């Protein structure tokens, strides 16, 4: 059991994501993870473009959903993840739909030891960086393997709404009226309880929480400059099709960084 009051290790993250691999694959592939399919996933991909012809490293690739999106748009992609079970699912998808993706079981903290300096044009991380044991080391490794002028693009939960105290105030009919949040400045390790009804089973995974200033400091310490930020939001048409998306229409749920190595 991970202690949410203490920093976690690669072994903790590996065990958690191995345990959740089957449910995660079904969650993503079934479309039940509608935020990934309709909100933060498309926005992250748009921030990465153009990717055709680029050498791309996808960190924390999991079962390969975002890795495949990059490859379908002409990128030469390598996906890495610490979880053997997640990579097994990713390789199954590659076998069914060959896209030329190479998947490796590697901790994202080790990329600078596994690849030579300046060998990738783009490094990505789709809602995975905050679930890694040493975020600062991951960013520094990404900086090392990027070519000069290369970019890193990643998404995380929005610090303003992913606070330790977070609860929707509801009216008598159960409709969401306002989001009550507190303890924004609390940073550090924690546990994400994957307990939504949309999942076929539940598990816990260790995670890190940073404020916006905390993310900015990690980025600066790695040597990057921030080029753009994005707070993806669904359209009114998307909400009409899926009213569950209304919460991230009213308030930002995700934050996307585009970083540059000069």
Helices and strands as residue ranges (DSSP letters): H 10-19, H 21-29, H 34-38, H 40-48, E 55-59, H 65-72, E 76-81, H 84-96, E 102-105, G 108-110, H 111-114, E 120-126, G 129-131, H 135-145, E 146-157, E 165-170, E 176-182, E 188-194, E 203-209, H 212-222, E 225-230, H 236-241, G 243-246, H 247-250, E 254-260
